[in-house]
Amino acid sequence: MPANISLYTVNSIIFLDNDGKRLLAKYYKPPHGEADPDSLAGQDKKQATFEANLFQKTQKVNGDIILFENQIVVYKEYSDVIIYLTGGLNENEALLYTTLQGLIGALDIVLKSSIDKKSIQENYDMVSLAVDETADDGIILETDPAVIASRVTKAPTDDVNIKIDLSEKGLFNAFQFAKSKVSERLQQGF
């Protein structure tokens, strides 16, 4: 029986606190999946119910991988936060677990070794970016914690340093530069 191979391996990444309340959640579904016109109708309620049931199932259970509601769930529990990553039944558990470990390692770097509810809430933007750098629309992008953390913490750099001089001389120089470039283009065209 052939396996249904797809890039879309992650169904959701969920952060819950020790009371089962959502800190952050990203749900993904393949763009070419089965069409359900009523899928948006009760989506939030379904997600909240799923999260509550998942929390009840994994609360105070020492484990890393479970099968829950026809999904493979890998998770890691900290003092007051549980981080879940879910995938379909046909997905590779080792790949999902490696992805979760990569995300947790990146969060450990970004949050300076304090993965807890307070630091996640205070650095929500960085945590959200780390999640986005790990998986995008359910496709695993990166599993290396150092690479994920570097993409989150470093601002993009450009090779060109542009300094804008808004004085009269600076504007005149900009006009002369633009004029020379336009004349060069016109000469190349003929």
C-alpha positions as CSV (number, residue, x, y, z in Angstrom):
1,M,0.0,0.0,0.0
2,P,1.7,3.3,-1.1
3,A,2.2,5.9,1.5
4,N,0.5,9.3,1.0
5,I,3.7,11.4,0.9
6,S,3.4,15.2,1.3
7,L,5.4,18.2,2.4
8,Y,2.5,19.1,4.7
9,T,3.6,17.2,7.8
10,V,2.6,19.5,10.7
11,N,-1.0,20.0,11.6
12,S,-0.5,22.3,14.6
13,I,1.9,23.8,17.0
14,I,0.3,24.6,20.4
15,F,1.6,26.3,23.6
16,L,-0.6,25.7,26.6
17,D,0.0,26.9,30.2
18,N,-0.4,24.6,33.2
19,D,-4.1,25.4,33.4
20,G,-4.7,24.3,29.8
21,K,-5.1,27.8,28.5
22,R,-3.8,28.7,25.1
23,L,-0.6,30.9,25.0
24,L,0.0,30.4,21.3
25,A,-1.5,28.1,18.6
26,K,-0.9,27.8,14.9
27,Y,-3.1,25.3,13.0
28,Y,-2.2,24.3,9.5
29,K,-4.1,22.4,6.8
30,P,-2.9,21.6,3.3
31,P,-4.2,24.0,0.6
32,H,-5.4,21.1,-1.6
33,G,-7.1,19.1,1.1
34,E,-10.8,18.1,1.1
35,A,-13.1,21.1,0.8
36,D,-15.4,21.6,3.7
37,P,-17.7,24.7,3.4
38,D,-18.6,24.5,7.1
39,S,-15.0,24.2,8.2
40,L,-14.7,27.9,9.4
41,A,-18.1,27.9,11.2
42,G,-17.0,26.3,14.5
43,Q,-13.3,26.3,14.0
44,D,-12.4,28.2,17.2
45,K,-14.7,26.0,19.3
46,K,-13.3,22.8,17.8
47,Q,-9.7,24.0,18.4
48,A,-10.5,25.0,22.0
49,T,-12.1,21.6,22.6
50,F,-9.2,19.8,21.0
51,E,-6.7,21.7,23.2
52,A,-8.7,21.1,26.4
53,N,-8.9,17.3,25.6
54,L,-5.3,17.2,24.7
55,F,-4.3,18.9,27.9
56,Q,-6.4,16.5,30.0
57,K,-4.8,13.5,28.2
58,T,-1.2,14.7,28.6
59,Q,-1.4,16.5,32.0
60,K,1.1,15.0,34.5
61,V,1.9,12.2,32.2
62,N,5.6,11.5,31.6
63,G,5.8,11.0,27.9
64,D,6.9,12.5,24.6
65,I,4.7,11.0,21.9
66,I,1.1,9.9,22.0
67,L,-1.7,9.1,19.5
68,F,-4.6,11.4,20.1
69,E,-7.7,11.9,17.9
70,N,-6.1,10.3,14.8
71,Q,-3.0,12.5,15.1
72,I,0.5,11.9,16.3
73,V,1.2,14.3,19.1
74,V,4.8,15.0,20.3
75,Y,5.1,17.3,23.3
76,K,7.5,18.6,25.9
77,E,6.4,19.8,29.3
78,Y,8.1,22.5,31.3
79,S,7.3,24.0,34.7
80,D,4.2,25.9,33.6
81,V,4.1,25.4,29.8
82,I,3.5,22.5,27.5
83,I,4.5,22.7,23.8
84,Y,2.7,20.4,21.4
85,L,3.4,19.6,17.8
86,T,0.8,17.4,15.9
87,G,0.9,15.6,12.6
88,G,-1.1,13.1,10.7
89,L,-1.1,9.3,11.3
90,N,1.1,8.7,8.3
91,E,3.8,11.1,9.4
92,N,7.2,10.1,10.7
93,E,7.3,10.4,14.5
94,A,11.0,10.9,14.5
95,L,10.8,13.8,12.1
96,L,8.0,15.4,14.2
97,Y,10.0,14.9,17.4
98,T,13.2,16.4,15.8
99,T,11.2,19.4,14.6
100,L,9.8,19.9,18.1
101,Q,13.3,19.6,19.6
102,G,14.6,22.1,17.1
103,L,11.9,24.6,18.0
104,I,12.5,24.1,21.7
105,G,16.2,24.5,21.3
106,A,15.7,27.7,19.4
107,L,13.3,29.0,22.1
108,D,16.0,28.1,24.7
109,I,18.5,30.3,22.8
110,V,16.1,33.1,22.1
111,L,14.5,33.2,25.6
112,K,17.9,32.7,27.3
113,S,17.2,29.3,28.8
114,S,14.0,30.3,30.5
115,I,11.1,28.6,28.7
116,D,8.2,29.5,30.9
117,K,4.8,31.3,30.6
118,K,6.1,34.7,31.6
119,S,9.0,34.7,29.2
120,I,6.8,33.4,26.4
121,Q,4.2,36.2,27.0
122,E,6.9,38.9,27.3
123,N,8.7,37.7,24.1
124,Y,5.6,36.6,22.2
125,D,6.9,38.2,18.9
126,M,10.1,36.2,19.1
127,V,8.3,33.0,20.0
128,S,5.9,33.4,17.1
129,L,8.7,34.1,14.7
130,A,10.5,31.0,15.9
131,V,7.4,29.0,15.3
132,D,7.1,30.5,11.8
133,E,10.7,29.8,11.0
134,T,10.2,26.2,12.1
135,A,7.1,25.4,10.1
136,D,5.2,27.4,7.5
137,D,1.7,26.3,6.5
138,G,2.5,22.8,7.8
139,I,5.7,22.4,5.9
140,I,8.8,21.9,8.1
141,L,11.3,24.5,7.1
142,E,14.1,24.0,9.7
143,T,15.1,21.7,12.5
144,D,18.4,23.2,13.6
145,P,17.9,25.3,16.7
146,A,20.9,27.6,16.0
147,V,19.6,28.5,12.5
148,I,16.1,29.1,13.7
149,A,17.3,31.3,16.5
150,S,19.6,33.3,14.2
151,R,16.8,34.0,11.8
152,V,14.7,35.2,14.7
153,T,17.2,37.4,16.5
154,K,19.3,38.9,13.6
155,A,17.9,41.7,11.6
156,P,18.2,41.3,7.8
157,T,21.3,43.0,6.4
158,D,21.6,44.7,3.1
159,D,24.8,44.9,1.1
160,V,24.1,48.5,0.2
161,N,24.3,51.2,2.8
162,I,22.1,54.1,1.7
163,K,22.5,57.4,3.4
164,I,19.9,60.1,2.4
165,D,21.0,63.7,2.5
166,L,17.9,65.9,2.5
167,S,19.8,69.1,2.1
168,E,19.7,71.1,-1.1
169,K,23.0,69.8,-2.2
170,G,22.0,66.2,-1.4
171,L,18.8,66.5,-3.4
172,F,20.7,68.1,-6.3
173,N,23.2,65.2,-6.2
174,A,20.3,62.6,-6.2
175,F,18.7,64.4,-9.2
176,Q,22.0,64.4,-11.1
177,F,22.5,60.7,-10.3
178,A,19.0,59.8,-11.6
179,K,19.5,62.0,-14.7
180,S,22.7,60.2,-15.5
181,K,21.2,56.8,-15.1
182,V,18.2,57.6,-17.3
183,S,20.5,59.0,-20.0
184,E,22.6,55.8,-19.8
185,R,19.5,53.6,-20.2
186,L,18.3,55.7,-23.2
187,Q,21.7,55.4,-24.9
188,Q,21.8,51.6,-24.3
189,G,18.4,51.3,-25.9
190,F,19.4,53.0,-29.2
